[in-house]
Amino acid sequence: MLERISGIHAMLDSLKAPVSSGANTETLPHTAPAAAPPSENPYDRPVHMLREIQAQIENQVRPLAQQAIDLEVERLRGQAAIDQGEFRACLDRIDQCVSACIERAHEYQREHAELARFNERFTALGAIAEPLPECPSNITDIINSRLELLRRQQRI
């Protein structure tokens, strides 16, 4: 990593090299032509070097970006697993409540039937029959009507 940074610094330093001018050309030794050939644009070399630097930076940043993405995906999957577990627990609690409600409804139906038998016996003995509350017979209808009530109340 340090080598790459050093390479980038070297390229930047070469961009900072003095541009040939009348006073400096006499004191600099002639090892390689610093100026671009007349057919080239004088900005082609710096633009090319900047593109190389950009490519190097992209090549160095891309693995970091991929690592950040991978970590975020892993975090989201973990959170989804937690949320899914909590949702399952919630559904389990709903199932337990519905089961308890069904059991209570069955118990109510048995008690209602017993009250109806007592009412018939009292009537047979000459007493006036007491009116009994309505007893729904279908548990599914009870649950569906409750859900409909919650929808009307905009609670679900």
Backbone as JSON, one array per atom type, in Angstrom:
{
  "sequence": "MLERISGIHAMLDSLKAPVSSGANTETLPHTAPAAAPPSENPYDRPVHMLREIQAQIENQVRPLAQQAIDLEVERLRGQAAIDQGEFRACLDRIDQCVSACIERAHEYQREHAELARFNERFTALGAIAEPLPECPSNITDIINSRLELLRRQQRI",
  "N": [[0.83, -1.18, 0.0], [1.94, 1.25, 0.84], [3.87, 1.47, -1.1], [2.36, 1.93, -3.37], [1.25, 4.41, -2.76], [3.58, 5.9, -2.65], [4.3, 5.7, -5.33], [2.24, 7.19, -6.49], [2.8, 9.68, -5.36], [5.24, 10.12, -6.59], [4.46, 10.4, -9.25], [2.9, 12.7, -9.02], [4.88, 14.48, -8.22], [6.39, 14.52, -10.53], [4.66, 15.89, -12.12], [4.84, 18.35, -11.01], [7.25, 19.21, -11.85], [9.49, 21.66, -13.14], [8.32, 23.75, -15.76], [9.63, 24.06, -19.0], [11.37, 26.96, -19.63], [12.71, 30.01, -20.98], [14.86, 30.89, -19.3], [15.43, 28.72, -17.66], [16.09, 26.57, -19.34], [18.7, 26.68, -20.1], [20.22, 25.99, -17.85], [19.43, 23.44, -17.15], [20.25, 20.01, -17.56], [20.29, 18.15, -20.65], [18.66, 15.39, -20.77], [16.32, 14.02, -21.4], [13.66, 14.86, -23.53], [11.6, 17.23, -22.1], [9.45, 18.67, -22.87], [6.38, 18.33, -24.66], [6.02, 16.7, -27.85], [5.67, 18.7, -30.85], [3.3, 18.0, -32.14], [1.61, 17.02, -30.2], [-0.78, 17.88, -27.67], [-0.05, 20.19, -25.1], [-1.17, 19.53, -22.68], [-1.72, 16.87, -22.68], [0.02, 14.96, -21.49], [-0.08, 15.57, -18.62], [-2.86, 15.12, -18.29], [-3.05, 12.45, -19.0], [-1.49, 11.34, -16.95], [-3.02, 12.05, -14.74], [-5.29, 10.52, -15.25], [-4.18, 7.99, -14.97], [-3.54, 8.06, -12.26], [-6.09, 8.34, -11.24], [-7.16, 5.87, -12.04], [-5.55, 4.17, -10.51], [-6.3, 4.96, -7.95], [-9.01, 4.27, -8.01], [-8.71, 1.5, -8.3], [-7.65, 0.92, -5.83], [-9.61, 1.8, -4.11], [-11.88, 0.38, -4.82], [-11.75, -2.38, -3.73], [-12.07, -1.71, -1.02], [-14.56, -0.5, -1.03], [-16.09, -2.67, -1.87], [-15.69, -4.33, 0.31], [-16.95, -2.81, 2.3], [-19.56, -2.91, 1.33], [-20.01, -5.67, 1.48], [-19.87, -6.02, 4.27], [-22.09, -4.5, 5.04], [-24.14, -5.93, 3.81], [-23.9, -8.31, 5.24], [-24.53, -7.36, 7.8], [-27.19, -6.53, 7.38], [-28.35, -8.99, 6.73], [-28.02, -10.33, 9.15], [-29.61, -8.68, 10.79], [-32.06, -9.12, 9.53], [-32.41, -11.82, 10.13], [-32.7, -11.65, 12.9], [-35.03, -10.06, 13.04], [-36.8, -11.78, 11.75], [-36.85, -13.91, 13.56], [-38.01, -12.59, 15.76], [-40.48, -12.01, 14.63], [-41.48, -14.58, 14.22], [-41.7, -15.38, 16.9], [-43.66, -13.59, 17.71], [-45.8, -14.48, 16.13], [-46.06, -16.99, 17.28], [-46.94, -16.25, 19.84], [-49.4, -15.14, 19.1], [-50.65, -17.45, 18.13], [-50.78, -18.91, 20.53], [-52.5, -17.26, 22.0], [-54.8, -17.35, 20.4], [-55.35, -20.07, 20.58], [-55.88, -20.26, 23.33], [-58.12, -18.63, 23.4], [-59.89, -20.09, 21.8], [-60.14, -22.37, 23.36], [-61.35, -21.22, 25.59], [-63.74, -20.36, 24.38], [-64.89, -22.83, 23.73], [-65.3, -23.78, 26.3], [-67.16, -21.89, 27.16], [-69.26, -22.5, 25.44], [-69.93, -25.04, 26.4], [-70.75, -24.38, 29.0], [-72.89, -22.74, 28.35], [-74.61, -24.57, 27.13], [-75.14, -26.16, 29.33], [-76.48, -24.3, 30.96], [-78.71, -23.92, 29.34], [-79.91, -26.46, 29.58], [-80.53, -26.44, 32.33], [-82.31, -24.34, 32.32], [-84.38, -25.45, 30.81], [-85.17, -27.48, 32.57], [-86.06, -25.96, 34.74], [-88.21, -24.71, 33.51], [-89.78, -26.93, 33.04], [-90.51, -27.49, 35.59], [-92.22, -25.49, 36.05], [-91.34, -22.9, 36.31], [-90.54, -19.59, 35.1], [-88.86, -19.25, 32.07], [-85.56, -18.15, 31.82], [-84.07, -15.77, 29.71], [-81.38, -16.61, 27.63], [-78.04, -15.53, 26.86], [-76.81, -15.02, 23.51], [-75.11, -17.67, 21.91], [-72.43, -18.1, 20.06], [-71.7, -20.54, 17.62], [-69.69, -21.24, 15.87], [-66.33, -21.1, 15.98], [-64.49, -20.05, 14.21], [-66.0, -18.12, 12.91], [-66.32, -16.36, 15.01], [-63.7, -15.46, 15.44], [-63.17, -14.34, 12.92], [-65.11, -12.3, 12.88], [-64.13, -10.72, 14.91], [-61.68, -9.92, 13.85], [-62.64, -8.42, 11.71], [-63.91, -6.37, 13.12], [-61.64, -5.14, 14.27], [-60.44, -4.24, 11.9], [-62.33, -2.35, 11.05], [-62.04, -0.53, 13.08], [-59.65, 0.38, 12.41], [-57.32, -0.72, 13.41], [-55.87, -2.72, 12.45]],
  "CA": [[0.0, 0.0, 0.0], [2.85, 2.4, 0.89], [4.53, 1.56, -2.4], [1.42, 2.57, -4.3], [1.18, 5.83, -2.4], [4.85, 6.5, -3.09], [4.22, 5.81, -6.78], [1.36, 8.32, -6.78], [3.55, 10.9, -5.04], [6.26, 10.31, -7.63], [3.79, 10.94, -10.43], [2.54, 14.09, -8.73], [6.11, 15.27, -8.24], [6.81, 14.73, -11.91], [3.8, 16.94, -12.67], [5.3, 19.62, -10.46], [8.55, 19.54, -12.43], [9.42, 22.99, -13.78], [8.05, 23.8, -17.19], [10.8, 24.66, -19.65], [11.27, 28.38, -19.98], [13.97, 30.5, -21.56], [15.93, 31.0, -18.31], [15.73, 27.42, -17.07], [16.57, 25.58, -20.3], [20.15, 26.74, -20.21], [20.86, 25.39, -16.7], [19.03, 22.04, -17.01], [20.93, 19.12, -18.51], [19.4, 17.54, -21.64], [18.64, 13.93, -20.72], [15.14, 13.6, -22.16], [12.87, 16.06, -23.81], [10.54, 17.42, -21.13], [8.29, 19.24, -23.55], [5.69, 17.4, -25.54], [6.3, 16.96, -29.26], [4.8, 19.76, -31.34], [1.99, 17.5, -32.58], [0.8, 16.72, -29.02], [-1.3, 18.97, -26.85], [0.82, 20.25, -23.92], [-1.87, 19.01, -21.5], [-1.96, 15.43, -22.82], [0.8, 14.21, -20.5], [-0.7, 15.67, -17.29], [-4.17, 14.48, -18.29], [-2.79, 11.01, -18.99], [-1.01, 10.98, -15.61], [-4.16, 12.15, -13.85], [-6.12, 9.34, -15.49], [-3.5, 6.85, -14.35], [-3.72, 8.21, -10.81], [-7.5, 8.04, -10.98], [-7.32, 4.42, -12.16], [-4.92, 3.56, -9.34], [-7.15, 5.22, -6.78], [-10.19, 3.41, -8.16], [-8.32, 0.1, -8.03], [-7.42, 0.77, -4.39], [-10.85, 2.06, -3.39], [-12.87, -0.65, -5.17], [-11.83, -3.45, -2.72], [-12.62, -1.17, 0.22], [-16.0, -0.33, -1.24], [-16.69, -4.01, -1.87], [-15.67, -4.79, 1.7], [-18.01, -2.08, 3.0], [-20.83, -3.48, 0.86], [-20.13, -7.01, 2.06], [-20.19, -5.86, 5.69], [-23.47, -4.02, 5.15], [-25.0, -7.07, 3.47], [-23.84, -9.22, 6.39], [-25.29, -6.73, 8.89], [-28.61, -6.59, 7.03], [-28.8, -10.38, 6.86], [-28.13, -10.59, 10.58], [-30.8, -7.98, 11.28], [-33.23, -9.81, 8.99], [-32.57, -13.04, 10.91], [-33.25, -11.24, 14.2], [-36.42, -9.64, 12.81], [-37.58, -12.97, 11.43], [-37.04, -14.62, 14.83], [-38.99, -11.85, 16.55], [-41.78, -12.19, 13.98], [-41.94, -15.95, 14.55], [-42.11, -15.36, 18.31], [-44.94, -12.88, 17.73], [-46.81, -15.41, 15.6], [-46.27, -18.03, 18.3], [-47.8, -15.67, 20.88], [-50.75, -15.06, 18.53], [-51.18, -18.82, 18.13], [-51.13, -19.25, 21.91], [-53.69, -16.49, 22.38], [-55.95, -17.9, 19.66], [-55.65, -21.37, 21.19], [-56.53, -20.0, 24.62], [-59.44, -18.1, 23.09], [-60.71, -21.21, 21.32], [-60.44, -23.19, 24.54], [-62.33, -20.48, 26.39], [-65.01, -20.39, 23.64], [-65.45, -24.18, 23.92], [-65.78, -23.82, 27.69], [-68.37, -21.06, 27.18], [-70.32, -23.28, 24.77], [-70.35, -26.1, 27.34], [-71.51, -23.73, 30.08], [-74.16, -22.27, 27.77], [-75.45, -25.75, 26.96], [-75.58, -26.55, 30.67], [-77.5, -23.32, 31.35], [-79.92, -24.21, 28.55], [-80.54, -27.64, 30.2], [-81.13, -25.99, 33.59], [-83.47, -23.51, 31.96], [-85.44, -26.37, 30.4], [-85.65, -28.16, 33.79], [-86.86, -25.0, 35.5], [-89.45, -24.52, 32.77], [-90.57, -28.14, 33.26], [-91.01, -27.41, 36.96], [-93.21, -24.43, 36.11], [-90.73, -21.57, 36.44], [-90.43, -18.83, 33.85], [-87.53, -19.43, 31.48], [-84.7, -16.97, 31.74], [-83.44, -15.68, 28.38], [-79.92, -16.84, 27.64], [-77.32, -14.76, 25.83], [-76.51, -15.78, 22.29], [-73.87, -18.44, 21.98], [-71.95, -18.43, 18.71], [-71.29, -21.94, 17.57], [-68.53, -21.43, 15.02], [-65.19, -20.35, 16.51], [-63.89, -19.32, 13.08], [-66.82, -16.92, 12.72], [-66.01, -15.44, 16.11], [-62.38, -14.86, 15.17], [-63.31, -13.48, 11.74], [-65.85, -11.09, 13.25], [-63.21, -9.91, 15.72], [-60.74, -9.3, 12.91], [-63.38, -7.39, 10.98], [-64.06, -5.24, 14.06], [-60.34, -4.47, 14.35], [-60.26, -3.52, 10.64], [-63.21, -1.17, 11.08], [-61.43, 0.41, 14.03], [-58.36, 0.7, 11.79], [-56.23, -1.18, 14.28], [-55.07, -3.6, 11.59]],
  "C": [[0.89, 1.25, 0.0], [3.57, 2.58, -0.44], [3.63, 2.27, -3.41], [1.32, 4.06, -4.03], [2.44, 6.55, -2.85], [4.85, 6.68, -4.6], [3.35, 6.99, -7.19], [2.08, 9.63, -6.5], [4.61, 11.17, -6.1], [5.63, 10.89, -8.89], [3.41, 12.4, -10.22], [3.77, 14.99, -8.76], [6.58, 15.52, -9.66], [5.93, 15.77, -12.59], [4.26, 18.32, -12.2], [6.64, 20.05, -11.04], [8.44, 20.86, -13.2], [9.19, 22.87, -15.28], [9.22, 24.53, -17.84], [10.51, 26.1, -20.05], [12.63, 28.83, -20.49], [15.1, 30.52, -20.57], [16.33, 29.64, -17.79], [16.32, 26.45, -18.06], [18.07, 25.59, -20.41], [20.81, 26.01, -19.05], [20.5, 23.92, -16.54], [19.78, 21.18, -18.01], [19.9, 18.49, -19.45], [19.5, 16.04, -21.57], [17.48, 13.38, -21.52], [14.32, 14.84, -22.43], [11.69, 16.14, -22.85], [9.29, 17.95, -21.8], [7.69, 18.19, -24.46], [6.05, 17.71, -26.99], [5.29, 17.98, -29.8], [3.41, 19.27, -31.75], [1.06, 17.2, -31.39], [0.34, 17.99, -28.33], [-0.42, 19.03, -25.6], [0.16, 19.69, -22.67], [-2.1, 17.5, -21.57], [-1.23, 14.63, -21.75], [0.2, 14.34, -19.09], [-2.08, 15.0, -17.22], [-4.0, 12.96, -18.23], [-2.35, 10.56, -17.59], [-2.16, 11.05, -14.6], [-5.1, 10.95, -14.02], [-5.5, 8.09, -14.89], [-3.67, 6.89, -12.83], [-5.16, 7.85, -10.44], [-7.74, 6.53, -11.05], [-6.71, 3.71, -10.96], [-5.77, 3.76, -8.09], [-8.4, 4.35, -6.84], [-9.86, 1.96, -7.85], [-8.09, -0.12, -6.54], [-8.73, 0.95, -3.61], [-11.88, 0.95, -3.64], [-12.9, -1.8, -4.15], [-12.39, -2.96, -1.39], [-14.12, -0.98, 0.11], [-16.71, -1.68, -1.23], [-16.74, -4.58, -0.46], [-16.77, -4.1, 2.51], [-19.38, -2.63, 2.61], [-21.05, -4.85, 1.47], [-20.49, -6.95, 3.54], [-21.63, -5.4, 5.89], [-24.46, -5.14, 4.82], [-25.05, -8.05, 4.64], [-24.65, -8.66, 7.56], [-26.79, -6.82, 8.62], [-29.15, -8.02, 7.13], [-28.96, -10.77, 8.33], [-29.37, -9.94, 11.18], [-32.07, -8.65, 10.78], [-33.47, -11.11, 9.76], [-33.17, -12.73, 12.28], [-34.72, -10.87, 14.06], [-37.31, -10.84, 12.53], [-37.84, -13.8, 12.69], [-38.07, -13.93, 15.7], [-40.39, -12.0, 15.96], [-42.34, -13.58, 14.27], [-42.43, -16.02, 16.0], [-43.46, -14.66, 18.46], [-46.06, -13.78, 17.23], [-47.09, -16.53, 16.59], [-47.17, -17.51, 19.43], [-49.24, -15.53, 20.38], [-51.4, -16.44, 18.54], [-51.61, -19.25, 19.53], [-52.39, -18.53, 22.35], [-54.94, -17.03, 21.68], [-56.33, -19.25, 20.25], [-56.36, -21.2, 22.52], [-57.94, -19.48, 24.41], [-60.38, -19.21, 22.63], [-61.1, -22.1, 22.49], [-61.5, -22.52, 25.41], [-63.7, -20.48, 25.71], [-65.68, -21.76, 23.79], [-66.04, -24.31, 25.33], [-67.09, -23.03, 27.8], [-69.54, -21.82, 26.54], [-70.84, -24.39, 25.69], [-71.21, -25.5, 28.46], [-72.87, -23.23, 29.57], [-75.12, -23.44, 27.59], [-75.99, -26.22, 28.31], [-76.66, -25.6, 31.18], [-78.81, -23.58, 30.6], [-80.65, -25.42, 29.14], [-81.21, -27.26, 31.52], [-82.4, -25.17, 33.32], [-84.66, -24.4, 31.56], [-86.02, -27.07, 31.63], [-86.53, -27.21, 34.62], [-88.22, -24.77, 34.83], [-90.36, -25.72, 32.99], [-91.17, -28.14, 34.66], [-92.02, -26.26, 37.13], [-92.63, -23.05, 36.27], [-90.71, -20.88, 35.07], [-89.0, -18.95, 33.35], [-86.79, -18.11, 31.42], [-84.09, -16.92, 30.33], [-81.92, -15.85, 28.52], [-79.25, -15.97, 26.58], [-77.02, -15.66, 24.63], [-75.17, -16.48, 22.45], [-73.43, -18.77, 20.57], [-71.4, -19.84, 18.69], [-70.01, -22.15, 16.78], [-67.4, -20.52, 15.48], [-64.54, -19.51, 15.4], [-64.67, -18.04, 12.82], [-66.53, -15.89, 13.81], [-64.7, -14.71, 15.83], [-62.47, -13.92, 13.97], [-64.06, -12.2, 12.06], [-64.96, -10.16, 14.09], [-62.19, -9.21, 14.83], [-61.42, -8.19, 12.11], [-63.6, -6.16, 11.86], [-62.76, -4.46, 14.17], [-60.05, -3.7, 13.07], [-61.09, -2.25, 10.62], [-62.65, -0.1, 12.01], [-60.06, 0.88, 13.55], [-57.19, 0.38, 12.71], [-55.37, -2.2, 13.57], [-55.28, -3.22, 10.16]]
}
